[in-house]
Amino acid sequence: MTTYAACDREAFRIGNEIARAFLEVWNSTPGVWEDIKLTVTRAGKAELPMRDSMPHSLEASRNREEQIKASAKNLDKALENAAPPALIKRLIDEKMHQSCISTIINSWVGITDSELKSRTVIAEIEAVSLNGLVFAGLPGECLTETCQWLKAQSMGNKLIVLDQVNGYMGYMTTAEAYDQGGYSYWGSWLRRDAEKILRKKMLELIRQI
């Protein structure tokens, strides 16, 4: 598949196959709808630290040309010197992160001037018990590792983790993802240890259900 149209057709085909499989299971499974029973709700907050690369004011977040140029220069120099691939990959990640910072602050997350100065953001989290299931709501895009850890530490498949609850706070990047780089590294304002703080606070809330 070398064109957008070909990729679109393949995605459409795969989507139809998945939908057909779901419908077959649905139609072959007799059952009675249960009344919705909302039994317990819990809400909490997690104070999440900010990574050092984030600016200290909104004004500084809108003037990133020098930082972006410096990261591009470092990458160009590494390429000219035939630096090890791992270093080049890290410099690419850093350049992309520098390019994303203004968008993260001013468009995606809406981080305030006071939050930039304090270097922390308060995340609102929730847990809800509904018909024997527990829904855990987190205010960002979590990686699979976070969801699997919460399931393993609590209710297994009876726990459903929901993203982008109570607003959008960008990528909830894990410490491991910081080493791997990539889009979740570029698009996150979190300090390396912040995701672990978030998951532990969420687990405390789930265990109250």
C-alpha positions in Angstrom: 0.0 0.0 0.0 1.7 3.1 -1.2 -1.1 5.6 -1.5 -3.5 7.2 1.0 -6.5 5.9 -0.9 -5.1 2.3 -0.7 -4.5 2.6 3.1 -8.0 4.1 3.5 -9.6 1.1 1.7 -7.6 -1.4 3.8 -8.6 0.4 7.0 -12.3 0.4 5.9 -12.1 -3.3 5.1 -10.5 -4.2 8.5 -13.1 -2.0 10.3 -15.9 -3.8 8.6 -14.5 -7.2 9.5 -14.2 -6.2 13.2 -17.8 -4.8 13.2 -19.1 -8.0 11.5 -17.4 -10.2 14.1 -18.9 -8.1 17.0 -22.4 -8.3 15.4 -22.1 -12.1 15.1 -21.3 -12.5 18.7 -24.0 -10.0 19.8 -26.7 -11.8 17.7 -25.7 -15.2 18.9 -25.7 -14.3 22.6 -29.1 -14.3 24.3 -29.4 -12.2 27.4 -31.5 -9.8 29.3 -30.5 -6.2 29.8 -29.8 -5.3 33.4 -31.0 -2.1 35.0 -28.2 0.4 35.4 -27.0 0.4 39.0 -24.6 3.2 40.0 -23.5 2.2 43.4 -20.4 4.1 44.4 -18.5 7.1 43.1 -15.1 8.4 44.3 -13.2 11.5 43.2 -9.7 12.6 44.0 -6.7 14.7 42.9 -3.1 14.0 41.9 -0.4 16.7 42.0 1.7 15.9 38.9 5.2 17.4 38.5 6.4 19.0 35.3 9.4 18.1 33.2 12.4 20.4 33.3 12.1 21.2 29.6 8.9 23.1 30.1 9.2 26.9 30.2 8.4 28.9 33.4 5.8 31.3 31.9 3.2 31.5 29.1 5.3 34.3 27.4 8.3 32.0 27.2 6.1 29.2 25.9 5.2 31.3 22.9 8.8 32.2 22.0 10.5 28.9 21.4 12.6 29.7 18.3 16.0 29.6 20.0 15.4 26.3 21.7 14.0 24.7 18.6 17.0 26.0 16.5 19.5 24.8 19.2 17.9 21.3 19.2 18.0 21.2 15.4 21.7 22.3 15.4 22.6 19.5 17.8 20.9 17.0 15.6 22.6 18.2 12.4 26.0 18.1 14.2 25.4 14.5 15.3 24.5 13.5 11.8 27.5 15.2 10.3 29.8 13.4 12.8 28.1 10.0 12.2 27.1 9.7 15.8 25.7 6.4 17.1 22.1 5.7 16.0 20.9 5.7 19.6 22.2 9.3 20.1 20.7 10.5 16.8 17.3 9.0 17.8 17.5 10.8 21.2 18.3 14.1 19.5 15.4 13.6 17.0 13.1 13.0 20.0 14.4 16.1 21.7 14.0 18.3 18.6 10.4 17.1 18.2 9.6 17.7 21.9 11.0 21.3 21.7 8.8 21.8 18.6 5.7 20.5 20.5 6.0 22.5 23.7 4.1 25.6 22.7 1.3 23.4 21.3 1.2 21.3 24.5 0.8 24.3 26.7 -1.4 26.6 24.7 -3.5 24.3 22.6 -3.7 20.7 23.9 -3.6 21.1 27.7 -4.1 24.8 28.5 -1.4 24.9 31.2 -1.7 28.2 33.1 1.0 30.7 34.0 0.7 29.9 37.7 1.1 26.1 36.9 4.2 26.8 34.8 5.7 28.8 37.7 4.8 26.2 40.4 6.0 23.3 38.1 2.9 21.2 39.0 -0.6 20.6 37.6 -3.5 19.2 39.6 -5.2 16.2 37.8 -8.8 15.3 38.8 -9.4 11.6 38.8 -12.6 9.6 39.4 -13.7 6.0 40.0 -17.3 4.8 39.5 -18.9 1.4 40.2 -21.6 0.4 37.7 -23.2 -3.0 37.5 -20.3 -4.9 38.9 -17.7 -3.0 36.9 -15.5 -0.2 38.0 -14.7 2.7 35.6 -11.5 4.6 36.3 -11.3 8.0 34.7 -8.0 9.7 34.0 -7.6 13.2 32.4 -5.1 12.4 29.6 -4.1 9.7 27.1 -2.7 6.8 29.1 -0.3 4.2 27.7 -1.2 0.5 27.8 1.2 -0.1 30.6 -0.7 2.2 32.9 -4.0 0.5 32.2 -2.6 -3.0 32.6 -0.9 -2.2 35.9 -4.1 -0.8 37.3 -6.0 -3.9 36.2 -3.3 -6.2 37.7 -3.3 -4.4 41.0 -7.1 -4.2 41.4 -10.0 -5.9 39.6 -8.6 -7.4 36.5 -11.0 -7.3 33.6 -13.7 -5.8 35.7 -11.8 -2.6 35.7 -12.3 -0.3 32.7 -9.8 2.6 32.3 -11.2 5.7 30.6 -9.0 8.4 29.1 -9.7 12.2 28.8 -12.1 12.4 31.7 -12.4 15.8 33.4 -10.4 17.5 30.6 -7.4 16.7 28.5 -3.9 16.7 29.9 -1.9 15.3 27.1 0.1 12.0 27.1 0.5 10.3 30.5 4.0 9.1 29.5 5.6 6.3 31.5 9.2 6.3 32.7 9.9 3.5 30.2 8.5 5.6 27.3 10.9 8.3 28.2 13.7 5.9 27.3 12.0 4.7 24.1 11.2 8.1 22.8 8.6 8.6 20.1 5.3 10.6 20.0 4.3 10.1 23.7 7.7 11.5 24.7 7.4 14.5 22.4 3.9 15.3 23.4 4.1 15.1 27.2 4.7 17.8 29.8 5.0 15.2 32.7 8.2 14.7 34.6 9.6 11.2 34.3 8.1 10.0 37.6 4.7 11.7 37.3 2.8 8.8 35.7 3.7 6.6 38.7 2.3 9.2 41.0 -0.9 9.3 38.9 -1.3 5.5 38.8 -0.8 5.1 42.6 -3.4 7.8 43.3 -5.8 6.2 40.9 -5.3 2.8 42.6 -6.1 4.3 46.0 -9.3 5.6 44.6 -10.2 2.3 43.0 -9.6 0.4 46.2 -12.2 2.6 47.9 -15.0 1.2 45.7 
